């Protein structure tokens, strides 16, 4: 008997390229049906949201990210062709010789000196340096740093902004906010998601409570003065999702698994929670599971411990995802390490870094989840243009 394995093609998929100090960051998005209105100004607003935040470092003073839509959009609407996005790295002007893509033929002593100054062999604990160097057989850790850097999340936010604009066509909206930085936790939540979003967007630490925001800033200041860094925790929320995005029939189609992978692969993220998350361990089954009720033929629940996901599928409730970010491993307070070339003890290499990037990480996570949701929604709806998708959307169930 012959068995055939059929791989399900993603409906919204993308690839990115680019290095931290290279010429640019690129993305090619495939699978967007024709007729969606994509606004470059909205993408730039999301890029700005990623760049701001208390505790960000000097790189954000150099880069003011804006996107160029190079293909796949005509007169503001998608054509059904692949969409190409590009963000230029302004700092490339200072790294042109060091990040040259062509082979060096008889380089000058000045160029060689520049390259030597940017070459490093001392591993930074907590980074991809050691494993990356062993895997790809590098002696210059610059090759690892350039692509493993969180700088690449800028183009991912641009892709996520496109995904969010697709979701918006169907009334699906989301936001992110920070609930912990260091040991400072958010204990008071505004009464509605609308208020949480409004207050978080006005806070430079993306926190919805003014007093907690002040305490978070103080913690960041203390870490900065000590040459240290801080991590934290964020929450991403999406509402108005139809029932049945994702599937229980195969592990790789479960939406909670796809979301968890998308968040875990953000640089420095070490944990992902859905709904009640780790608190589920302390609850009894009778406390944990969200009971269903009906009124006038409408199904509703009074709790959302499942975070909007059951059996790998959306269940009609609000999607609630938490992510935990570790402290950034590049810091002035040097850690013990090794020189990978000489195999001798050394101090970790330091390059320009943030003290805290949890607010930025929250924006990246918001974008990553939008990409997964857009893909799941397009898979559910089918169709090659927005009119076909709108007709299919009318048939979906929401409670």
N, C-alpha and C positions, 0 to 999 in steps of 0.2 A: 504494500500500500504506500502510495506517495503522499506526503503531507506538504502542504504549501503554507508558508508563513506570509501573511499580508500585513504590511506596516501601514497603519492609518496615517495619512498625510495631514499635517497640521494645516489649519485654514489661515492662521496668522503666524507666520514664522519669519525669523530674521537672523541675519548674521552681522557682526560688527568687526571692524578692524581699526587699528591705530594704536599708537604708543603714547605714554604720558607726555613725552617731550618731542614727539614726532610732528609731522606736518599737520595732521588732522585726525579726526575720528570720523569713521564712516559707518553707515548701516544700510543694508538693503532689506526691505520688507516685502514679502511675497504673500499673496492671498487676500488682499483687500479688494472687495468687489467695487465696481464702478459706481460713481455718484455720491460718494461721501465727501462732505465739505471739510477740508483740512486747512486750518488757519495757522500760518507760520508764527503769527504774533502769540497765539496760545502756547505753542511749543516753547517759544522764547521765555514766556512767563514761567513755565515750569522749570526751564533751565535756570532761571534766576532764583527760583525757590530752592533749588538744590544748592546753589552757591552761597546763599546767605546763612547766617546762624552764628550764635555766640560761640567762640572757641575755634572758629575756622582759622586756617593759617595764611601765610603770605601768598600762596599760589592763587587764592581767590582775589587778591588785589591786582593780579596781573591779567587773569582771564575774565572776560565778560562774555560768556558763551552766547552765541546766536547760531541758529541753524540755517542752512541753505537747502531748499528742496530742489534736487537736481533732476528728478524724473518721476514719472508716474502720477503727476498731478498737473492738470491743465485748467487754467482759469479758476483755481481754487478747489477743484473737485478731482477725486481719484478717477483714473481711466480704466482700472482693472489691471494695469501693468505694474511690475515691481516699482516700489517707491524707494528712491535713494535719498538719504539725508547725509549732510556733512557739517561738522563743526571744526573750524580751523583753530589750531593751538597758537595763540599769540606768542607764547613763550618759545616757540620753535625758532624764532629769530635769534635767540640767545644760545640755541643748541644746534644750529644748522650743521656745523662741522662734525659735531659729536654724533648726530643722528643721521648722517649721510646714508642714503640707500644704495648709491653706486659704489663699486669697488674703488678703494683708494690707490691711485697710481701716482707714485712719487710725491706723497704729501709733504708739505713744508714742515719745518720744525715747529712753527707756531701751531699748526693744526695738530700735530702729534702731541704737543704739550697740552692742548685743550682736551684731547681724547684721554690722555693719561690722568688729567685732573678729575675727570668724571668716571674713571674706571675705579671700581672698588671690589675688594675680595673679602671683607669682613662681614660675616653673616649677621643679619638683624633677626634676633629671636622673635617668633610670632609671625614672620613674613614667609613668603614662598621661596625665599632665597636659597636655603640649603637643599630642599627637595628638588626645586626647579633646576639648580645647577647640576645636581647629580643626574636627573632625568635627561636633560638636554645636553649634557657634557660641556657646560660653560665654565670658563675660568674667570670671566668678567661678569659679576652679578648684575651689572647694568642691564644685561639682556633679559634677566628675570624681572627686575624692578619695573621696566618700562611697560610691559604688558600686564603684569599682575597688579599694577597700581589701580587704586580706586578711581583714578582719572577716567577710566573707560566707562564708568557709570554715567558720565554726562550724556553720551550718545544713547545709552539705554533709557535715560529719562526722556530723551527726544522721541524714541520709539514708543515709550509708554504714553507720552502725550498724544501721539497719533491714536493709540489704542483707546485712550480715554475719550477722544473726540468721537470715535466710532460708538462707544458705549453711550455717550451722551445723546446720540440720535434716538436711542431707545429709552431715555430717561434714567439710565443707570449712572449713578454718581458715587464718588468716593472721596475720602480724605485721609490724612494721617495726622497723628499727634504724638508727642513724647510723654511717657508716663514715669520715666525714671532716668536720672543721670547720676552716676556714682551711687552714693547711698541716699540720695534725695528722691523720695517717691511722691507721686501725685496721689493724694488721699481724697481730694474733693473734686468731683466731676460736675460740671454744669448739667442741668436737667435734661437737655436735649442734644442730639448729635449736631444740630444746626449751631447751637451755642458753642459746643466744643470746637467745631471747625472754625467759627468766626474768631474765637479767642486765640486758638492755636496759630492761626495765620498771622495774627498781629504780634505774636511773641517771637523773639529772636532765638528762643530755645524750643519753639513749637509746643509750648505747654499751655493748657487752657486755664490755669489758675495763676493769678498774678503773684501771690505770696510764694508759691512753689517755684515759679520762674525766677524770682529773686534769689531763692536758696540755691537753685541750680547754677545760676551765674556765679554766685559766691564760691561754690564748689569747683567750678571750672577755673576761676581765678586762682584759687589755692593750688590746684594741680599745676597750672601754668607756671606759677612762681617757683614750684618745686621741680620744674622740668619734667613733669609727669603727664599722664593722659588719663582720660576717663571714658568709660563706656556707658551703656544704659539700655533702656527698653522703650520700644515704640509700639503703637497700635495703628492698624490700618482697617478702615471700615468702608464697606460698599453696601448700598441699599438698592431696593427696587429690582432685585434679581429674580428672574423667573424660576420656577421649580424645574429641576431636572438637568441643569448644566453639569457635565461630568458623567460618570457611569460607575456602576458597581461590578460590571461584567469582567473587567481585567484590571490588574493592579496599576498599569501605567496610564489608565484612563480616569482613575479616581482623582477628582478635582483637588481634594485636600492634599494628596501626595504631590500633585503638580505644583500647587501653591507653595508647599513646604520646600520643594527643591528650588523654586524660583527665589525664595527668600534666603535659604541657607547658602546659596551660591553668591550672595552679595558679600564682597570683602568685609571681613571682621564679624560677620553674623555667626553666632554659635548656637542659637536655639530658636525654634519656631513653635508657637502655640496656636491652637484653634479654639475659640470660645473660652471656656473655663480653663483650658490648658492644663498646666501642672497642678492647679488647684483641684482638678478632678480626682486626684489620688486620695484626697481627704474626705470626699463626699460619698455618701451611700447612694445606691442606685435610685432610691426614691427621691433623693435630693437633686441628683444630677440630671436625669432625663426630662426633657421638656414635654409636658403633657399637652394634648391637643383638645381643643374645645370647638364648638360650632354654634353660631348664632346667625339666624336668617340665611342658612345654607353656606355661610362664610366660615372657613376654618381659621382658627387663631390659636396662639400660644401666649402665655403670660411670662415665660422665661425663655432665655436663649443661650443656655449653657453649651449647646452644640456649636454655637458660633455660625449658624446658618448652613452647616454641612452635616449630612447624615449619609452613611454608606457611600461616601465619595461623590455625593451630589448636593447641589444647592436644594434647600428645603423650603424656600420662600421667606425665610427670616433673614435679618441683616447679617452679612458676612463680617466676622470679627476675627482678625489675625493679629497676633503679637509676635514681635521679633526682639531678640536680645543681641546687642552688639558689644563685643569685647573692647577694652581700651585699645586705642591705636598703638601698634607696636613700635612705630618710629617716634623716638622721644629724646630729648636732650639729656635726660638722666640715663646714662649709658648702662647697658646690661653686659654681663660677661658672655663672651662668645668665642669663636675661632676665626682665624684667617684660613679660608678654604684652600688657598693656593699653597701656603707654607705649612698648613696643619699645625698652627701654633696658637696659644691663647691670645685673645685680643679683646678690644672693646667694640661694641656694635657701631656700625656706620650710622651717622645721622644725616638726614637730608630734610629739607623744609617739610614741616608737618603741621597738622591740626592738633589742638589740645583735646577737642571733643568734636565729633562729627555725627552724633546721634540724630540731630534734627535733619541733616542732609541724608542720612541713611534712611530715615522715615520716608522722605520724598522718593528715594530710589525704590523702596519697597512698594510704595503706592503705585509706582509706574510698573514694576515687575508684575504685580497682581493684576493690573489693568490688562497687560499683555495676555496673561493666562485666561482672564475672563473674556476678552475679545475673541480669542481663538475658540473657546468653548461655545460662545454665543454664535459665532459664524458657522461653526460645525452644526449646531442645533438648527439654525435657520435655513442653511443652504442658500443657493441663488448666486447669480453673477452680478446683480446690480441692486442698488438700494431699494428700489420699488418692490422687487421680489422678496427681499428680506423683510420689508415692512408688512407685507401681506402675511408672511409666515409668523411674524411676531404677534400679530393679532390673535393667533390661535393658542398662544402660550398661556399657561396657568400660573397664577402668582400667589395663591393661598390655598 
